[in-house]
């Protein structure tokens, strides 16, 4: 590998609050380290189209507090093909990019590793509200998504209580239940359902609600990850089985937006700094990670093959509070 002088950066997959903070840290610290910083718009899709421009300090001004990503993001089926991957490598060489920093989730990292296997030096920074990247205990955007979902659930609880009815709230998480688990615990939901742990409708949902009614509760909250089914359908099943008026609410993409919290801004900034420090040392093919409360990095090839799941014991312990 030759000397690293020109660094390309992109955001890929679903947007996450704090991506802009990471981009700002990458660009500003990279420029101070003497690198030329190139922004690739629209993720891997933009890379294949050569949507690449040079960035300066002004390029990342006034973005620290903004949600989303100023480089934009997209998904690309073409990139996953052998022809698309070869074209991406060709364009990276055409623009003289010596190393690529990819900000995104598991799918984005797998794309980065595919490039690394073709000889492109890469660094990955985890950013996904689902917090399901196995190589790190924390991914940029998770805290902001929690705060957004929790604020909505607290407001829904007010209405649920006033009308003496139940509410089922569906949060994001097709394959990962970290948002559901955390906001369920933080909101005091009577029932929390995550895709990692199978549930029995009668025992894990209906019986819990009935027991609450029997001790005088007049309302209840069920939080479920989208991977567990539809909140609307779940509300209908609960109302039919218990006679308690129940409404379903899908929070949807509102969880991806909004100003990043202080936690996300700080972690994202430090992850960006860590990535540039690695590149200054010539260390590549690493995934930046939070482990044991500190920012570090792991081998990219090993990291994409790690597995992450919510231990059932966490839900079991949380149920002791209901």
C-alpha positions as CSV (number, residue, x, y, z in Angstrom):
1,X,0.0,0.0,0.0
2,X,1.3,3.4,-0.9
3,X,1.2,6.6,1.1
4,X,-2.3,7.8,1.9
5,X,-2.9,11.3,0.6
6,X,-6.4,11.4,-0.7
7,X,-9.3,10.1,1.4
8,X,-12.8,9.5,0.1
9,X,-15.8,9.5,2.6
10,X,-19.3,8.4,2.1
11,X,-22.5,7.7,4.0
12,X,-24.5,4.6,3.1
13,X,-27.7,2.8,3.9
14,X,-30.3,4.4,6.2
15,X,-29.5,7.8,7.6
16,X,-28.8,8.3,11.3
17,X,-28.6,11.4,13.4
18,X,-24.9,12.1,14.1
19,X,-23.6,11.2,10.6
20,X,-22.9,14.9,9.9
21,X,-20.9,15.1,13.2
22,X,-18.8,12.2,12.0
23,X,-18.3,13.8,8.6
24,X,-17.4,17.1,10.1
25,X,-14.8,15.5,12.3
26,X,-13.3,13.5,9.4
27,X,-13.0,16.5,7.1
28,X,-11.6,19.0,9.6
29,X,-9.2,16.6,11.3
30,X,-8.2,15.1,8.0
31,X,-7.4,18.5,6.5
32,X,-5.3,19.4,9.5
33,X,-3.4,16.1,9.1
34,X,-2.6,17.1,5.5
35,X,-5.0,14.8,3.7
36,X,-7.1,15.8,0.7
37,X,-10.7,15.0,1.6
38,X,-13.2,13.9,-1.1
39,X,-16.9,13.6,-0.4
40,X,-18.8,10.9,-2.3
41,X,-22.5,11.7,-2.6
42,X,-25.3,9.2,-2.3
43,X,-23.2,6.3,-1.0
44,X,-22.1,3.5,-3.2
45,X,-24.7,4.6,-5.8
46,X,-23.0,7.9,-6.1
47,X,-19.6,6.3,-6.2
48,X,-20.6,4.3,-9.3
49,X,-21.7,7.5,-11.0
50,X,-18.5,9.5,-10.0
51,X,-20.5,11.9,-7.8
52,X,-17.3,13.0,-6.0
53,X,-16.2,16.4,-4.9
54,X,-13.4,17.9,-2.9
55,X,-14.3,19.1,0.6
56,X,-12.9,21.9,2.7
57,X,-13.5,23.3,6.1
58,X,-16.4,25.4,4.9
59,X,-18.1,22.3,3.4
60,X,-18.8,21.0,6.9
61,X,-19.7,24.2,8.6
62,X,-23.1,24.4,10.3
63,X,-23.8,20.7,10.0
64,X,-22.9,19.4,13.5
65,X,-26.4,20.0,14.8
66,X,-28.3,18.7,11.7
67,X,-29.8,15.3,11.3
68,X,-29.4,13.2,8.2
69,X,-26.3,13.4,6.1
70,X,-25.2,16.4,4.0
71,X,-23.5,13.9,1.6
72,X,-26.9,12.2,1.1
73,X,-27.3,8.4,1.1
74,X,-28.8,5.7,-1.0
75,X,-28.8,2.0,-1.6
76,X,-27.3,0.4,-4.7
77,X,-28.1,-3.1,-6.0
78,X,-25.6,-2.5,-8.8
79,X,-22.8,-2.2,-6.4
80,X,-23.5,-5.7,-5.0
81,X,-22.8,-7.2,-8.4
82,X,-19.3,-8.3,-9.6
83,X,-19.5,-5.7,-12.4
84,X,-20.6,-3.0,-10.1
85,X,-17.8,-3.7,-7.6
86,X,-15.2,-3.6,-10.4
87,X,-16.6,-0.3,-11.6
88,X,-16.4,1.1,-8.1
89,X,-12.7,0.1,-7.8
90,X,-12.0,1.6,-11.2
91,X,-13.6,4.9,-10.2
92,X,-11.7,5.0,-6.9
93,X,-8.5,4.6,-8.8
94,X,-9.6,7.2,-11.4
95,X,-10.1,9.8,-8.7
96,X,-6.8,8.9,-7.0
97,X,-8.5,7.9,-3.7
98,X,-6.0,6.1,-1.5
99,X,-8.4,5.1,1.3
100,X,-12.2,5.1,1.8
101,X,-14.1,5.8,5.0
102,X,-17.6,4.3,5.0
103,X,-20.2,5.5,7.5
104,X,-23.1,3.2,7.9
105,X,-24.4,-0.1,9.2
106,X,-23.8,-3.8,8.6
107,X,-24.6,-3.8,4.9
108,X,-22.4,-0.7,4.3
109,X,-19.5,-2.5,6.1
110,X,-20.0,-5.6,4.0
111,X,-19.7,-3.3,0.9
112,X,-16.5,-1.8,2.3
113,X,-15.0,-5.2,3.0
114,X,-15.8,-6.2,-0.6
115,X,-13.7,-3.2,-1.7
116,X,-10.9,-4.2,0.7
117,X,-10.8,-7.6,-0.8
118,X,-10.1,-5.8,-4.1
119,X,-7.2,-4.0,-2.6
120,X,-9.0,-0.7,-1.6
121,X,-7.9,0.4,2.0
122,X,-11.1,1.1,4.1
123,X,-12.2,2.3,7.5
124,X,-15.7,1.8,8.7
125,X,-17.6,4.0,11.2
126,X,-20.8,2.5,12.6
127,X,-24.0,4.6,12.2
128,X,-27.4,3.0,12.4
129,X,-30.3,3.7,14.7
130,X,-30.9,0.0,15.0
131,X,-27.6,-0.4,16.9
132,X,-27.2,-3.8,15.4
133,X,-23.6,-3.6,14.2
134,X,-22.0,-6.6,15.9
135,X,-18.4,-5.2,16.1
136,X,-19.4,-2.3,18.4
137,X,-21.6,-1.8,21.5
138,X,-22.8,1.5,20.2
139,X,-23.6,2.9,16.7
140,X,-24.1,6.6,15.9
141,X,-27.8,7.6,15.9
142,X,-29.1,5.1,18.5
143,X,-29.4,7.6,21.4
144,X,-31.2,10.2,19.3
145,X,-33.7,7.5,18.0
146,X,-34.4,6.4,21.5
147,X,-35.2,10.0,22.6
148,X,-37.4,10.5,19.6
149,X,-39.3,7.3,20.2
150,X,-39.5,7.8,24.0
151,X,-40.9,11.3,23.6
152,X,-43.7,10.0,21.2
153,X,-44.5,7.1,23.6
154,X,-44.8,9.4,26.6
155,X,-47.3,11.6,24.7
156,X,-49.2,8.5,23.5
157,X,-49.4,7.4,27.1
158,X,-51.1,10.6,28.1
159,X,-53.9,9.9,25.6
160,X,-54.0,6.3,26.5
161,X,-54.4,7.1,30.2
162,X,-57.1,9.8,29.6
163,X,-59.2,7.5,27.5
164,X,-58.6,4.4,29.6
165,X,-57.4,2.3,26.7
166,X,-54.4,0.5,25.5
167,X,-51.8,1.5,22.9
168,X,-49.5,-0.6,20.8
169,X,-46.5,1.3,19.5
170,X,-44.4,-0.1,16.7
171,X,-40.8,1.1,16.6
172,X,-38.1,0.5,14.0
173,X,-36.1,-2.7,14.1
174,X,-36.8,-5.4,11.5
175,X,-34.2,-7.8,12.7
176,X,-32.9,-6.0,15.8
177,X,-34.9,-5.1,18.9
178,X,-32.5,-2.7,20.6
179,X,-34.8,0.4,20.2
180,X,-37.9,-1.6,21.4
181,X,-36.1,-3.0,24.4
182,X,-34.6,0.3,25.5
183,X,-37.7,2.5,25.0
184,X,-39.9,-0.2,26.5
185,X,-37.8,-0.2,29.6
186,X,-37.5,3.6,29.7
187,X,-41.2,4.2,29.1
188,X,-42.4,1.6,31.6
189,X,-44.3,-0.4,28.9
190,X,-46.2,-3.3,30.2
191,X,-45.1,-5.5,27.3
192,X,-42.0,-5.3,25.1
193,X,-41.6,-7.5,22.0
194,X,-38.3,-7.9,20.1
195,X,-37.6,-10.1,17.0
196,X,-34.7,-11.9,18.8
197,X,-37.0,-13.5,21.3
198,X,-40.1,-15.5,20.2
199,X,-43.3,-14.6,22.1
200,X,-46.6,-16.3,22.8
201,X,-49.5,-13.9,22.3
202,X,-51.6,-15.4,25.1
203,X,-48.9,-15.8,27.8
204,X,-46.6,-12.9,27.0
205,X,-49.1,-10.3,25.9
206,X,-52.8,-11.0,26.8
207,X,-52.1,-12.5,30.2
208,X,-50.0,-9.5,31.2
209,X,-52.6,-7.1,30.1
210,X,-55.4,-9.0,32.0
211,X,-53.3,-9.1,35.2
212,X,-52.9,-5.4,35.0
213,X,-56.6,-4.9,34.5
214,X,-57.3,-7.2,37.5
215,X,-55.2,-5.0,39.8
216,X,-56.9,-1.8,38.7
217,X,-54.8,-0.5,35.8
218,X,-56.9,1.5,33.3
219,X,-54.4,1.7,30.5
220,X,-51.3,0.0,29.2
221,X,-48.5,0.3,26.6
222,X,-47.1,-2.4,24.4
223,X,-43.9,-1.6,22.5
224,X,-43.0,-3.8,19.7
225,X,-40.2,-3.8,17.1
226,X,-41.4,-3.9,13.5
227,X,-39.9,-7.3,13.0
228,X,-42.5,-8.7,15.4
229,X,-45.4,-7.8,13.2
230,X,-47.9,-5.0,12.8
231,X,-48.9,-2.7,15.7
232,X,-52.3,-2.2,14.0
233,X,-53.0,-5.9,13.8
234,X,-51.7,-6.5,17.3
235,X,-54.0,-3.8,18.7
236,X,-57.0,-5.5,17.0
237,X,-56.1,-8.9,18.5
238,X,-55.7,-7.5,22.0
239,X,-59.0,-5.6,21.8
240,X,-60.8,-8.7,20.5
241,X,-59.4,-10.9,23.2
242,X,-59.7,-8.6,26.2
243,X,-62.5,-6.2,25.3
244,X,-60.1,-3.3,26.1
245,X,-60.2,-0.5,23.5
246,X,-56.7,-0.6,21.9
247,X,-55.1,1.6,19.3
248,X,-52.0,0.9,17.2
249,X,-49.4,3.5,16.3
250,X,-46.5,3.1,13.9
251,X,-43.7,5.7,14.6
252,X,-41.9,4.9,11.3
253,X,-39.2,7.1,9.9
254,X,-39.6,9.9,12.4
255,X,-37.1,7.9,14.5
256,X,-34.4,8.5,11.9
257,X,-34.7,12.3,11.9
258,X,-34.1,15.2,14.2
259,X,-31.2,16.9,15.8
260,X,-28.6,14.5,17.2
261,X,-28.3,14.3,21.0
262,X,-25.1,15.4,22.7
263,X,-24.2,11.8,23.1
264,X,-24.4,11.1,19.4
265,X,-22.5,14.3,18.5
266,X,-19.7,13.5,20.9
267,X,-19.4,9.8,20.0
268,X,-19.6,10.6,16.2
269,X,-17.0,13.3,16.5
270,X,-14.6,11.0,18.4
271,X,-15.2,8.2,15.9
272,X,-14.3,10.5,13.1
273,X,-11.1,11.6,14.9
274,X,-10.2,8.0,15.6
275,X,-10.6,7.1,11.9
276,X,-8.2,9.9,10.8
277,X,-5.7,8.8,13.5
278,X,-5.7,5.3,12.1
279,X,-5.1,6.6,8.5
280,X,-2.3,8.8,9.7
281,X,-0.6,5.7,11.0
282,X,-1.3,3.8,7.8
283,X,-3.6,1.4,9.6
284,X,-6.5,0.4,7.3
285,X,-9.2,-2.2,7.0
286,X,-10.5,-1.5,10.4
287,X,-14.0,-0.8,11.9
288,X,-14.2,1.9,14.5
289,X,-16.0,0.7,17.6
290,X,-17.1,1.4,21.1
291,X,-15.9,-1.3,23.5
292,X,-15.7,-1.3,27.2
293,X,-16.7,2.4,27.2
294,X,-13.9,3.6,24.9
295,X,-13.5,4.1,21.2
296,X,-11.2,1.6,19.6
297,X,-11.2,-0.5,16.4
298,X,-11.4,-4.1,15.2
299,X,-10.3,-5.9,12.1
300,X,-12.8,-5.3,9.3
301,X,-12.9,-8.8,8.0
302,X,-13.5,-10.3,11.4
303,X,-16.0,-7.5,12.4
304,X,-18.5,-8.1,9.6
305,X,-18.7,-11.8,10.6
306,X,-19.6,-11.1,14.2
307,X,-23.1,-11.7,15.5
308,X,-25.1,-9.5,17.9
309,X,-28.3,-10.2,19.6
310,X,-30.3,-9.2,22.7
311,X,-30.0,-11.8,25.4
312,X,-33.4,-13.0,26.5
313,X,-32.3,-12.4,30.1
314,X,-32.5,-8.7,29.6
315,X,-36.2,-8.9,28.8
316,X,-36.7,-11.3,31.7
317,X,-35.1,-8.8,34.1
318,X,-37.0,-5.9,32.6
319,X,-40.3,-7.7,33.2
320,X,-39.6,-7.6,37.0
321,X,-40.3,-3.8,36.8
322,X,-43.8,-4.2,35.3
